């Protein structure tokens, strides 16, 4: 009886075509889902459209099943009374759920608990917002429709709003006072009063913000007539607007930020779990309006590299509010830049005990400033990692850690931090940077994967204009393809100085030094920002270093020193120049370094030892001068170097073994250093090849030369090392043929260049074989 009933039931379903129509429904849902995924990706629509659609289809399933069951048979069926009620209600419920629940943002917006280890070593449980709750706001200077004397307000209102809103962990603000480079890149100044909305929107999109904050004001008899506008960056549509006449900036900001928060986070069940302490904005910088004005003046003067005016303004601000932690810490930063380290540290130590008066982010920034001032790198790193753990949805600590690790050549750690940022929802910001790291490590497939993911998120950006792809081609030895991509970019934007600069890099790699100079000069003529110009002139210096042209180096390095001195403060100038100590030594210009050391030591006696160690250590390494190297390879200098560069001990010891002729030990240490940092061996190919040659291992020596010459065919040092290896293994004719390329590349080589004597001696050796 049971078996007969079961067969009849399935037969009945089949007769009603229930399975066929149900699977057809699933097929239609799947097809529509794929189409919506395409639309959201292709046209940058909100990704929660897919979630809304799937939610609607799932809730509607009971109505679909009832309809198929009752009307699936061939022929006409009558509607049952319960269908007329249930199916419309089910449809309304599905529609309501889809529209009221905000897709992923609604389903996954609950805060999460994490365990962190505090600076004191204690383990705590903290609540952090989800990625769907976090918002990034970019602020722009307001437009002043009144008198010039009120210009400072165009920055003060945004600054107050930024610090007030950032008390909430869910908000991350990009400051109006940091928009100088963005504006200059679009042929504007941060002090311009008329910046087109389209330009601001483009900057906001490039900086990957969710909302952009602009506004305008005018001083009237009744107060300050102020309008604040917030636009959705993805659409450009107005999200929030408030026009009001105000008498007090602090009261206004406290009120308007509450309204903004209400608009950003409508009260619902998911947000009730998360709250924050909302301090009055006058407690966050200063409660004194005149002090605030002088603080803003100091910031603007600093942006424009007017150091005396910066000092005068911040001193005035502190005289009007001596208790402000922010003003004091800013003054400490200026003291440090002008070489007054003791005064800087004293000021910071004076405010450390009062940091509990500030929100957590401000506390972290001031502590980080202190650790950097006293060169406590380990504490600075611990703080950045703590910040990252506490604020896993906050990109600032990830960016700082990645930048630090890339700068110190610890690529493995930089990548690890980037992948963690990716896991925590920072894909938009971190994908391009991860691709850069993978390119440096020669992980090209992985790099292209991150590039592809980036353009899926930003389909409005043109992938064919991506400047990382030609770098990948260059690293694979595909120079024609790389040059083709660069030229295509220039066809669409003939004024793109960055692409001209990159083309110059390509010519350097191929050994086309004259063409490289031409491209760099073109780029320099199109560059409008000092920071970019400095970068291009630095590239010109590297061309002279590759070609061995000492006189040209003198001219270009003099040009660089002039530009840097004009656009930075003295301490930054000396530290920036002494990073090139090794290049100066290679070009026979040690006297210039000595002169700069003397000048810097006289102006900044507290930094004299640090500057001497850095320059001496680098120059002795580049020249492989054992006597000088041992002079600076003392515990004090070594500690300075290794504190900023991880595993540098391995590299220094490898060089020492090389100078002592212990080439196997040199290779072992150098390979350990490369593995520990995640760098590519291409940066040390010539060094490794030389050590293998001197060990008599010509196979490995040629291997390192030939592998690296695929991606650097115009490197004269690699070619000369290959020629020496060929000669050492008895292939004199091939050695001469290879050396002809070296002679062509070094046709303008001049006495004083580090490789000059070696080049001439080897040239004579080959000639003697004829």
C-alpha positions as CSV (number, residue, x, y, z in Angstrom):
1,X,0.0,0.0,0.0
2,X,2.8,2.4,1.0
3,X,4.8,1.5,-2.2
4,X,1.8,2.0,-4.4
5,X,1.0,5.4,-2.8
6,X,4.7,6.6,-3.2
7,X,4.7,5.6,-6.9
8,X,1.4,7.3,-7.5
9,X,2.8,10.5,-5.8
10,X,5.9,10.7,-8.0
11,X,3.8,9.8,-11.1
12,X,1.4,12.6,-10.1
13,X,4.3,15.1,-9.9
14,X,5.7,14.0,-13.2
15,X,2.2,14.3,-14.8
16,X,2.0,17.8,-13.4
17,X,5.5,18.5,-14.9
18,X,6.6,19.7,-11.5
19,X,10.3,18.6,-11.7
20,X,10.6,19.9,-15.3
21,X,9.2,23.4,-14.5
22,X,11.0,23.6,-11.1
23,X,14.4,23.0,-12.8
24,X,13.4,25.4,-15.5
25,X,12.8,28.0,-12.8
26,X,16.3,27.3,-11.3
27,X,17.8,27.6,-14.8
28,X,16.2,30.9,-15.4
29,X,17.3,32.2,-11.9
30,X,20.9,31.0,-12.6
31,X,20.9,32.7,-16.1
32,X,19.5,35.9,-14.7
33,X,22.1,35.8,-11.9
34,X,24.9,35.5,-14.4
35,X,23.4,38.4,-16.4
36,X,23.2,40.6,-13.3
37,X,26.8,39.7,-12.3
38,X,27.8,40.9,-15.8
39,X,25.9,44.1,-15.5
40,X,27.3,45.0,-12.1
41,X,30.8,44.3,-13.3
42,X,30.5,45.9,-16.7
43,X,28.7,49.1,-15.6
44,X,29.9,49.4,-12.0
45,X,26.4,48.9,-10.5
46,X,25.9,48.2,-6.8
47,X,26.9,44.6,-6.2
48,X,24.0,44.0,-3.8
49,X,21.7,43.8,-6.8
50,X,22.6,40.2,-7.2
51,X,22.0,39.5,-3.5
52,X,18.6,41.2,-3.7
53,X,17.6,39.2,-6.7
54,X,18.6,35.8,-5.1
55,X,16.8,36.7,-1.9
56,X,13.7,37.6,-3.9
57,X,13.8,34.3,-5.9
58,X,14.4,32.2,-2.7
59,X,11.5,33.7,-0.8
60,X,9.2,33.4,-3.8
61,X,10.0,29.6,-4.1
62,X,6.8,28.5,-2.1
63,X,4.5,30.4,-4.5
64,X,6.4,29.0,-7.5
65,X,6.0,25.4,-6.2
66,X,2.3,25.8,-5.5
67,X,1.7,27.4,-8.9
68,X,3.6,24.6,-10.8
69,X,1.8,21.9,-8.8
70,X,-1.7,23.3,-9.5
71,X,-1.2,24.5,-13.1
72,X,1.6,22.3,-14.5
73,X,-0.6,19.7,-16.2
74,X,-1.3,20.2,-19.9
75,X,-4.7,21.9,-20.4
76,X,-6.6,24.5,-18.5
77,X,-6.7,24.6,-14.7
78,X,-8.9,26.7,-12.4
79,X,-7.4,28.9,-9.7
80,X,-7.9,27.7,-6.1
81,X,-9.1,30.2,-3.5
82,X,-6.0,29.9,-1.3
83,X,-3.7,30.5,-4.3
84,X,-5.4,33.9,-4.8
85,X,-4.3,34.9,-1.3
86,X,-1.0,33.1,-0.8
87,X,0.8,33.8,-4.1
88,X,0.3,37.6,-4.1
89,X,1.3,37.7,-0.4
90,X,4.3,35.6,-1.1
91,X,5.3,37.9,-4.0
92,X,4.9,41.0,-1.8
93,X,6.9,39.4,1.0
94,X,9.7,38.5,-1.5
95,X,9.7,42.0,-3.0
96,X,9.7,43.7,0.4
97,X,12.6,41.6,1.7
98,X,14.6,42.3,-1.4
99,X,14.2,46.0,-1.2
100,X,14.3,46.5,2.6
101,X,17.3,44.2,3.2
102,X,20.4,45.8,1.7
103,X,22.0,42.7,0.2
104,X,25.4,41.8,1.7
105,X,25.4,45.1,3.5
106,X,22.4,44.2,5.5
107,X,23.1,40.5,5.9
108,X,26.8,40.9,7.0
109,X,26.8,44.3,8.7
110,X,27.1,43.1,12.2
111,X,30.3,44.0,14.2
112,X,32.6,41.1,15.0
113,X,34.7,40.4,18.1
114,X,38.5,40.0,17.8
115,X,41.3,39.2,20.3
116,X,44.2,41.6,20.3
117,X,47.4,42.0,22.3
118,X,47.9,45.5,23.7
119,X,51.2,47.3,23.9
120,X,51.4,46.3,27.5
121,X,51.1,42.6,26.5
122,X,47.6,42.1,27.7
123,X,45.0,40.1,25.7
124,X,41.7,41.9,25.2
125,X,38.5,41.2,23.3
126,X,37.4,44.1,21.1
127,X,34.4,44.8,18.9
128,X,35.2,46.0,15.3
129,X,32.8,47.0,12.5
130,X,32.4,44.9,9.4
131,X,33.7,46.0,6.1
132,X,30.1,46.7,4.9
133,X,29.7,49.2,7.7
134,X,32.8,51.2,7.0
135,X,32.8,54.3,4.8
136,X,35.6,56.4,3.4
137,X,35.0,60.2,3.1
138,X,37.3,62.4,1.1
139,X,37.3,66.1,2.1
140,X,38.1,69.0,-0.2
141,X,38.9,72.7,0.8
142,X,35.7,74.7,0.8
143,X,35.1,77.7,-1.6
144,X,35.5,81.1,0.0
145,X,32.9,83.5,-1.5
146,X,34.0,86.3,0.8
147,X,37.2,88.1,2.0
148,X,40.7,86.7,1.6
149,X,41.3,87.0,5.4
150,X,38.8,84.2,5.9
151,X,40.7,81.7,3.6
152,X,41.8,79.6,6.6
153,X,38.1,78.6,7.2
154,X,38.2,76.6,3.9
155,X,40.5,74.1,5.6
156,X,39.4,74.5,9.3
157,X,35.7,73.3,8.8
158,X,36.8,70.1,6.9
159,X,39.6,69.4,9.4
160,X,37.2,69.7,12.3
161,X,34.7,67.4,10.6
162,X,37.4,64.9,9.8
163,X,38.6,64.5,13.4
164,X,35.1,64.5,14.7
165,X,33.8,61.8,12.3
166,X,36.9,59.6,12.8
167,X,36.0,59.1,16.4
168,X,33.7,56.4,14.9
169,X,35.7,53.3,13.8
170,X,33.4,52.9,10.9
171,X,34.6,56.0,9.2
172,X,37.9,56.7,7.5
173,X,38.6,60.3,6.3
174,X,41.0,61.5,3.6
175,X,42.0,65.0,4.7
176,X,41.5,68.2,2.7
177,X,44.9,69.3,3.8
178,X,46.4,66.3,2.0
179,X,45.0,67.0,-1.4
180,X,47.9,69.2,-2.6
181,X,49.5,66.5,-4.8
182,X,46.1,65.5,-6.2
183,X,45.3,69.1,-7.1
184,X,48.7,69.7,-8.6
185,X,48.4,66.6,-10.7
186,X,45.3,68.3,-12.2
187,X,46.9,71.6,-12.8
188,X,45.4,73.2,-9.6
189,X,46.8,74.4,-6.3
190,X,45.3,73.5,-2.9
191,X,44.8,77.2,-2.4
192,X,42.8,77.6,-5.6
193,X,39.3,78.8,-4.9
194,X,37.7,77.5,-8.1
195,X,38.3,73.7,-8.6
196,X,35.8,72.0,-11.0
197,X,33.4,69.5,-9.5
198,X,34.4,67.0,-12.2
199,X,38.1,67.3,-11.1
200,X,37.2,66.7,-7.4
201,X,35.0,63.7,-8.4
202,X,37.9,62.2,-10.4
203,X,40.3,62.7,-7.5
204,X,37.7,61.0,-5.1
205,X,37.3,58.1,-7.5
206,X,41.1,57.6,-7.9
207,X,41.5,57.7,-4.1
208,X,38.7,55.1,-3.8
209,X,36.4,57.1,-1.5
210,X,32.7,56.4,-1.0
211,X,31.7,60.0,-0.4
212,X,33.2,63.4,-1.2
213,X,32.7,66.5,1.0
214,X,32.7,70.0,-0.5
215,X,31.1,73.3,0.3
216,X,31.2,77.1,0.3
217,X,30.9,80.0,2.7
218,X,30.7,83.8,2.9
219,X,31.0,86.1,5.9
220,X,27.9,88.2,6.4
221,X,26.7,90.6,9.1
222,X,24.9,87.8,11.0
223,X,27.7,85.2,10.9
224,X,29.2,82.7,8.5
225,X,26.9,81.6,5.7
226,X,28.0,78.0,5.2
227,X,26.8,75.2,2.8
228,X,28.2,71.7,3.2
229,X,27.5,69.1,0.4
230,X,28.3,65.4,0.4
231,X,28.1,63.5,-2.9
232,X,28.1,59.8,-3.6
233,X,31.4,59.1,-5.4
234,X,30.1,56.2,-7.4
235,X,27.3,58.2,-9.0
236,X,28.1,61.8,-8.3
237,X,24.7,62.3,-6.9
238,X,24.0,64.6,-4.0
239,X,23.7,62.6,-0.8
240,X,23.6,65.3,1.9
241,X,23.3,69.1,1.9
242,X,23.0,71.6,4.7
243,X,23.0,75.4,4.5
244,X,23.2,77.4,7.7
245,X,24.4,80.7,9.1
246,X,26.8,79.9,12.0
247,X,28.5,81.8,14.7
248,X,30.7,79.1,16.1
249,X,32.6,76.5,14.1
250,X,32.9,74.0,16.9
251,X,29.2,73.9,17.7
252,X,28.3,73.7,14.0
253,X,30.6,70.8,13.4
254,X,29.3,68.8,16.4
255,X,25.8,69.3,15.1
256,X,26.4,68.6,11.4
257,X,28.5,65.5,11.9
258,X,25.6,64.0,14.0
259,X,23.3,64.6,11.0
260,X,25.8,63.1,8.6
261,X,26.1,60.0,10.8
262,X,22.3,59.7,10.9
263,X,22.2,59.7,7.1
264,X,25.1,57.3,6.8
265,X,23.8,54.8,9.4
266,X,20.1,54.7,9.8
267,X,19.3,53.1,13.1
268,X,18.6,49.4,12.6
269,X,19.2,46.1,14.4
270,X,22.7,45.6,13.0
271,X,24.0,49.0,14.1
272,X,22.6,49.0,17.6
273,X,25.4,46.6,18.6
274,X,28.0,49.2,17.8
275,X,28.6,52.6,19.5
276,X,31.5,55.0,20.1
277,X,32.4,57.8,22.5
278,X,31.6,61.1,20.8
279,X,33.8,63.8,22.3
280,X,33.1,67.5,21.5
281,X,35.2,68.6,18.5
282,X,36.8,71.4,20.6
283,X,38.5,68.6,22.7
284,X,40.1,67.1,19.6
285,X,42.4,69.9,18.4
286,X,41.8,73.1,20.2
287,X,38.9,75.1,21.7
288,X,40.5,78.4,20.8
289,X,39.5,79.7,17.3
290,X,42.5,81.9,17.0
291,X,44.8,79.0,17.8
292,X,42.9,76.9,15.2
293,X,43.5,79.6,12.6
294,X,47.2,79.7,13.3
295,X,47.4,75.9,13.3
296,X,45.7,75.9,9.8
297,X,48.1,78.6,8.6
298,X,51.0,76.5,9.8
299,X,49.7,73.5,7.9
300,X,49.3,75.5,4.7
301,X,52.8,77.1,5.0
302,X,54.3,73.7,5.6
303,X,52.6,72.4,2.4
304,X,54.1,75.3,0.5
305,X,57.6,74.7,2.1
306,X,57.6,78.0,3.8
307,X,59.4,76.8,6.9
308,X,59.9,80.1,8.8
309,X,56.3,81.0,8.4
310,X,55.3,77.5,9.5
311,X,57.3,77.9,12.7
312,X,55.9,81.4,13.4
313,X,52.3,80.2,12.9
314,X,52.5,77.1,15.1
315,X,54.3,79.1,17.8
316,X,51.4,81.6,17.7
317,X,48.9,78.8,17.9
318,X,50.6,77.3,21.0
319,X,50.8,80.7,22.7
320,X,47.0,80.8,22.4
321,X,46.5,77.2,23.6
322,X,49.4,75.7,25.5
323,X,47.4,72.7,26.6
324,X,46.6,71.4,23.1
325,X,48.1,67.9,22.5
326,X,47.7,68.2,18.7
327,X,49.3,71.6,18.5
328,X,52.2,70.5,20.7
329,X,52.8,67.3,18.7
330,X,52.7,69.2,15.4
331,X,55.3,71.6,16.8
332,X,57.4,68.6,17.8
333,X,57.3,67.4,14.2
334,X,58.6,70.8,13.0
335,X,61.3,70.7,15.6
336,X,62.4,67.3,14.3
337,X,62.5,68.4,10.7
338,X,64.6,71.4,11.6
339,X,67.1,69.2,13.4
340,X,66.1,70.0,17.0
341,X,65.6,66.4,18.0
342,X,65.8,66.9,21.8
343,X,63.1,69.6,21.8
344,X,60.9,67.4,19.6
345,X,61.3,64.4,21.9
346,X,60.7,66.5,25.0
347,X,57.5,67.9,23.6
348,X,56.2,64.4,22.7
349,X,57.2,62.9,26.1
350,X,55.2,65.8,27.7
351,X,52.0,64.8,25.9
352,X,52.3,61.0,26.1
353,X,50.7,60.9,29.6
354,X,47.7,62.9,28.3
355,X,46.8,60.8,25.3
356,X,43.8,59.2,26.9
357,X,42.1,62.6,26.3
358,X,42.1,61.8,22.6
359,X,40.3,59.3,20.4
360,X,42.2,56.1,19.7
361,X,43.3,56.9,16.2
362,X,44.8,60.2,17.2
363,X,46.6,58.4,20.1
364,X,48.1,55.9,17.7
365,X,49.4,58.7,15.3
366,X,51.1,60.6,18.1
367,X,52.7,57.5,19.6
368,X,53.9,56.5,16.2
369,X,55.5,60.0,15.8
370,X,57.2,59.5,19.1
371,X,58.6,56.1,18.4
372,X,59.9,57.3,15.0
373,X,61.5,60.4,16.7
374,X,63.4,58.2,19.2
375,X,64.2,55.6,16.5
376,X,62.4,52.8,18.3
377,X,61.6,50.9,15.1
378,X,60.4,47.8,16.9
379,X,57.9,49.7,19.0
380,X,56.7,51.6,15.9
381,X,56.1,48.3,14.1
382,X,54.3,46.8,17.1
383,X,52.0,49.8,17.2
384,X,51.2,49.6,13.5
385,X,50.4,45.9,13.8
386,X,48.3,46.6,16.9
387,X,46.5,49.3,15.0
388,X,45.9,46.9,12.1
389,X,44.5,44.3,14.5
390,X,42.2,46.7,16.3
391,X,41.0,48.3,13.1
392,X,41.1,45.5,10.5
393,X,38.8,47.5,8.3
394,X,41.0,50.6,8.5
395,X,43.4,50.8,5.5
396,X,45.9,53.3,7.1
397,X,48.0,50.8,9.1
398,X,48.1,48.3,6.2
399,X,49.3,51.0,3.9
400,X,52.0,52.1,6.4
401,X,53.2,48.6,7.0
402,X,53.3,47.7,3.3
403,X,55.2,50.9,2.5
404,X,57.7,50.3,5.3
405,X,58.4,46.7,4.3
406,X,58.7,47.6,0.6
407,X,61.0,50.5,1.4
408,X,63.2,48.2,3.6
409,X,63.1,45.5,0.8
410,X,61.2,43.0,3.0
411,X,58.9,42.0,0.2
412,X,57.7,38.8,1.9
413,X,56.3,40.7,4.9
414,X,54.9,43.5,2.6
415,X,53.0,40.8,0.7
416,X,51.7,39.1,3.8
417,X,50.3,42.4,5.1
418,X,48.7,43.1,1.7
419,X,47.1,39.7,1.6
420,X,45.6,40.3,5.0
421,X,44.3,43.6,3.8
422,X,42.7,41.8,0.9
423,X,41.0,39.3,3.3
424,X,39.6,42.2,5.3
425,X,37.9,43.8,2.3
426,X,40.5,46.3,1.1
427,X,40.6,44.9,-2.4
428,X,40.0,48.2,-4.1
429,X,43.0,49.8,-2.5
430,X,45.4,46.9,-2.2
431,X,45.2,44.9,-5.4
432,X,47.4,47.3,-7.5
433,X,50.0,47.4,-4.7
434,X,50.0,43.6,-4.4
435,X,50.6,43.4,-8.1
436,X,53.6,45.7,-7.8
437,X,55.1,43.4,-5.1
438,X,54.6,40.3,-7.2
439,X,56.3,42.0,-10.1
440,X,59.3,42.7,-8.0
441,X,59.3,39.1,-6.9
442,X,58.8,38.0,-10.6
443,X,55.6,36.2,-9.7
444,X,54.0,37.5,-12.9
445,X,50.9,35.2,-13.1
446,X,49.9,36.2,-9.6
447,X,50.5,39.9,-10.5
448,X,48.2,39.6,-13.5
449,X,45.6,37.9,-11.4
450,X,45.5,41.0,-9.0
451,X,45.5,43.3,-12.0
452,X,42.5,41.4,-13.5
453,X,40.6,41.5,-10.2
454,X,41.3,45.3,-10.0
455,X,39.7,45.9,-13.4
456,X,36.7,43.8,-12.5
457,X,36.0,46.1,-9.6
458,X,36.7,49.2,-11.8
459,X,35.4,48.3,-15.3
460,X,35.2,52.0,-16.2
461,X,39.0,52.1,-16.1
462,X,40.8,51.0,-19.2
463,X,42.9,47.9,-18.7
464,X,44.8,48.6,-21.9
465,X,46.2,51.7,-20.2
466,X,47.5,49.8,-17.2
467,X,51.1,50.7,-16.6
468,X,51.9,47.5,-14.7
469,X,51.4,45.3,-17.7
470,X,54.3,46.8,-19.7
471,X,56.5,46.3,-16.6
472,X,55.6,42.6,-16.6
473,X,56.5,42.4,-20.3
474,X,59.9,44.1,-19.6
475,X,60.6,41.7,-16.7
476,X,59.9,38.8,-19.2
477,X,62.2,40.4,-21.9
478,X,59.2,41.3,-24.1
479,X,60.4,44.8,-24.9
480,X,58.5,45.3,-28.1
481,X,55.2,44.5,-26.4
482,X,56.0,46.8,-23.5
483,X,56.9,49.6,-25.8
484,X,53.8,49.1,-27.8
485,X,51.6,49.4,-24.7
486,X,53.4,52.6,-23.6
487,X,53.0,54.1,-27.1
488,X,49.3,53.3,-27.1
489,X,48.8,55.0,-23.8
490,X,50.6,58.1,-25.2
491,X,48.4,58.1,-28.2
492,X,45.4,58.6,-25.9
493,X,47.2,61.0,-23.7
494,X,50.2,62.7,-25.4
495,X,50.9,64.7,-22.2
496,X,51.3,61.7,-19.9
497,X,54.7,62.5,-18.3
498,X,54.6,59.3,-16.3
499,X,54.4,57.1,-19.4
500,X,57.3,59.1,-21.0
501,X,59.3,58.5,-17.8
502,X,58.5,54.8,-18.0
503,X,59.5,54.6,-21.6
504,X,62.8,56.2,-20.5
505,X,63.2,53.3,-18.0
506,X,62.6,50.8,-20.9
507,X,65.4,52.4,-23.0
508,X,67.8,52.3,-20.0
509,X,67.1,48.6,-19.6
510,X,67.9,48.0,-23.3
511,X,71.0,50.1,-23.0
512,X,69.7,52.9,-25.2
513,X,71.0,55.7,-23.0
514,X,70.6,58.6,-25.5
515,X,66.9,57.6,-26.1
516,X,66.4,57.4,-22.4
517,X,67.6,60.9,-21.8
518,X,65.3,62.1,-24.6
519,X,62.3,60.5,-22.9
520,X,63.2,61.8,-19.4
521,X,63.6,65.3,-20.8
522,X,60.2,65.0,-22.5
523,X,58.7,63.9,-19.2
524,X,60.3,66.7,-17.3
525,X,58.8,69.3,-19.7
526,X,55.3,67.9,-19.0
527,X,55.7,67.5,-15.3
528,X,54.0,70.2,-13.2
529,X,54.6,68.9,-9.7
530,X,57.9,69.2,-7.9
531,X,57.7,65.7,-6.5
532,X,57.3,64.2,-10.0
533,X,60.1,66.4,-11.3
534,X,62.5,65.2,-8.6
535,X,61.6,61.6,-9.5
536,X,62.4,62.2,-13.2
537,X,65.7,63.9,-12.5
538,X,66.6,61.0,-10.2
539,X,66.1,58.7,-13.2
540,X,68.4,60.9,-15.3
541,X,71.1,60.4,-12.6
542,X,70.6,56.6,-12.9
543,X,71.2,56.8,-16.6
544,X,74.6,58.5,-16.1
545,X,75.4,55.8,-13.5
546,X,74.7,53.1,-16.1
547,X,76.6,54.9,-18.9
548,X,79.6,56.0,-16.8
549,X,79.4,59.6,-17.9
550,X,80.8,61.5,-14.9
551,X,80.6,65.1,-16.2
552,X,76.9,64.6,-17.2
553,X,76.4,63.1,-13.7
554,X,77.8,66.3,-12.2
555,X,75.3,68.4,-14.1
556,X,72.3,66.3,-13.4
557,X,73.1,65.8,-9.7
558,X,73.6,69.5,-9.3
559,X,70.2,70.0,-10.9
560,X,68.6,67.5,-8.5
561,X,70.2,69.2,-5.5
562,X,68.8,72.5,-6.6
563,X,65.3,71.2,-7.0
564,X,65.2,69.3,-3.8
565,X,66.6,72.2,-1.8
566,X,64.0,74.5,-3.2
567,X,61.1,72.1,-2.4
568,X,62.0,70.5,0.9
569,X,63.3,71.6,4.3
570,X,67.1,71.3,5.1
571,X,66.9,68.0,7.0
572,X,64.9,66.3,4.3
573,X,67.4,67.7,1.8
574,X,70.4,66.2,3.4
575,X,68.8,62.9,4.2
576,X,67.4,62.6,0.7
577,X,70.8,63.4,-0.9
578,X,72.8,61.0,1.3
579,X,70.6,58.1,0.1
580,X,72.6,58.6,-3.1
581,X,75.9,58.3,-1.4
582,X,76.7,55.0,-3.2
583,X,76.0,56.6,-6.6
584,X,78.2,59.6,-5.7
585,X,81.0,57.2,-4.8
586,X,80.5,55.2,-8.0
587,X,80.8,58.4,-10.0
588,X,83.9,59.5,-8.2
589,X,82.2,62.3,-6.3
590,X,82.9,61.4,-2.7
591,X,84.0,65.0,-2.1
592,X,80.4,66.2,-2.6
593,X,79.2,63.7,0.0
594,X,81.9,64.8,2.4
595,X,80.9,68.5,1.9
596,X,77.2,67.7,2.5
597,X,78.1,65.8,5.7
598,X,80.0,68.7,7.0
599,X,77.2,71.1,6.2
600,X,74.6,68.8,7.7
601,X,76.6,68.2,10.8
602,X,77.1,71.9,11.4
603,X,73.3,72.6,11.0
604,X,72.1,69.4,12.7
605,X,74.8,68.2,15.2
606,X,72.3,65.8,16.8
607,X,72.1,63.9,13.5
608,X,75.8,64.0,12.6
609,X,76.5,60.5,13.6
610,X,73.5,59.1,11.9
611,X,74.3,60.9,8.6
612,X,78.0,59.8,8.7
613,X,77.1,56.2,9.4
614,X,74.5,55.9,6.6
615,X,76.7,57.6,3.9
616,X,79.9,55.8,5.0
617,X,78.3,52.4,5.1
618,X,76.7,52.8,1.7
619,X,79.8,54.2,0.0
620,X,82.1,51.5,1.4
621,X,79.7,48.8,0.2
622,X,79.3,50.1,-3.3
623,X,83.1,50.5,-3.7
624,X,83.8,47.2,-1.9
625,X,86.4,49.1,0.1
626,X,87.2,46.7,3.0
627,X,89.1,49.2,5.1
628,X,86.3,51.8,4.9
629,X,83.6,49.1,5.3
630,X,85.2,47.8,8.6
631,X,85.4,51.4,9.8
632,X,81.6,51.7,9.5
633,X,80.8,48.1,10.3
634,X,80.9,48.9,14.0
635,X,78.0,48.0,16.4
636,X,76.6,51.6,16.5
637,X,76.5,52.1,12.7
638,X,75.4,48.5,12.0
639,X,72.6,48.9,14.5
640,X,71.4,52.1,12.7
641,X,71.4,50.3,9.4
642,X,69.9,47.0,10.5
643,X,67.1,48.7,12.5
644,X,65.6,50.0,9.3
645,X,66.5,47.1,6.9
646,X,65.5,43.6,8.0
647,X,68.2,40.8,7.7
648,X,70.7,43.4,6.5
649,X,73.3,41.5,8.6
650,X,73.2,38.8,6.0
651,X,73.9,41.2,3.1
652,X,76.7,43.0,5.0
653,X,78.3,39.7,6.0
654,X,78.0,38.5,2.4
655,X,79.9,41.5,1.2
656,X,82.6,41.0,3.8
657,X,83.1,37.4,2.7
658,X,83.3,38.6,-0.9
659,X,86.0,41.1,0.0
660,X,87.9,38.4,1.9
661,X,87.7,36.1,-1.2
662,X,85.4,33.6,0.6
663,X,83.1,33.3,-2.4
664,X,81.2,30.2,-1.4
665,X,80.3,31.8,2.0
666,X,79.4,35.0,0.1
667,X,76.9,33.1,-2.1
668,X,75.4,31.2,0.8
669,X,74.8,34.4,2.8
670,X,73.5,36.4,-0.3
671,X,71.0,33.7,-1.2
672,X,69.8,33.5,2.4
673,X,69.3,37.3,2.3
674,X,67.4,37.1,-1.0
675,X,65.2,34.2,0.3
676,X,64.5,35.9,3.7
677,X,63.3,39.2,2.1
678,X,61.5,37.7,-0.9
679,X,63.5,39.8,-3.4
680,X,64.3,38.6,-6.9
681,X,67.9,37.5,-7.6
682,X,68.0,39.9,-10.6
683,X,69.2,42.6,-8.3
684,X,72.2,40.6,-7.3
685,X,72.9,38.7,-10.5
686,X,76.2,40.3,-11.3
687,X,77.5,39.8,-7.8
688,X,76.5,36.1,-7.7
689,X,77.9,35.5,-11.2
690,X,81.3,37.1,-10.2
691,X,81.5,34.8,-7.1
692,X,80.7,31.7,-9.1
693,X,83.3,32.7,-11.7
694,X,86.0,33.1,-9.1
695,X,85.1,29.7,-7.7
696,X,85.6,28.2,-11.1
697,X,81.9,27.4,-11.5
698,X,81.5,28.8,-15.0
699,X,78.2,27.1,-15.6
700,X,76.4,28.9,-12.8
701,X,78.3,32.1,-13.5
702,X,77.0,32.1,-17.1
703,X,73.5,31.1,-15.9
704,X,73.1,34.1,-13.7
705,X,74.5,36.5,-16.4
706,X,72.3,35.0,-19.2
707,X,69.1,34.9,-17.1
708,X,69.5,38.5,-16.0
709,X,70.5,39.7,-19.5
710,X,67.1,38.5,-20.8
711,X,65.4,41.2,-18.7
712,X,68.4,43.7,-18.7
713,X,70.1,43.3,-22.1
714,X,71.7,46.7,-21.8
715,X,73.5,46.2,-18.5
716,X,77.2,46.7,-19.2
717,X,78.3,45.2,-15.9
718,X,76.5,41.9,-16.6
719,X,77.8,41.8,-20.1
720,X,81.4,42.4,-18.9
721,X,81.0,39.6,-16.3
722,X,79.7,37.3,-18.9
723,X,82.7,38.1,-21.2
724,X,85.1,37.4,-18.3
725,X,83.4,34.1,-17.6
726,X,83.6,33.1,-21.3
727,X,87.3,34.1,-21.3
728,X,87.9,32.1,-18.1
729,X,86.5,28.9,-19.6
730,X,88.7,29.3,-22.7
731,X,86.2,30.8,-25.2
732,X,88.2,34.0,-26.1
733,X,86.4,34.7,-29.4
734,X,83.0,34.7,-27.7
735,X,84.4,36.8,-24.9
736,X,85.6,39.4,-27.4
737,X,82.2,39.4,-29.2
738,X,80.4,39.9,-25.9
739,X,82.8,42.7,-24.9
740,X,82.1,44.6,-28.1
741,X,78.6,45.2,-26.7
742,X,80.2,46.6,-23.5
743,X,82.3,48.9,-25.5
744,X,79.3,50.2,-27.4
745,X,77.4,50.8,-24.1
746,X,80.3,52.4,-22.4
747,X,81.5,54.5,-25.4
748,X,81.3,57.6,-23.3
749,X,82.8,56.1,-20.1
750,X,85.0,58.6,-18.2
751,X,87.8,58.4,-15.7
752,X,86.6,58.6,-12.2
753,X,83.8,56.1,-12.8
754,X,84.0,53.1,-10.5
755,X,84.3,50.5,-13.4
756,X,86.6,52.7,-15.6
757,X,89.9,51.1,-14.6
758,X,88.5,47.5,-14.7
759,X,87.0,48.2,-18.1
760,X,90.2,49.6,-19.5
761,X,92.4,46.8,-18.0
762,X,90.1,44.1,-19.4
763,X,90.0,45.8,-22.8
764,X,93.9,45.7,-22.9
765,X,93.8,42.0,-21.8
766,X,91.6,41.1,-24.7
767,X,93.6,43.1,-27.1
768,X,96.8,41.3,-26.0
769,X,95.2,38.0,-27.1
770,X,95.1,39.0,-30.7
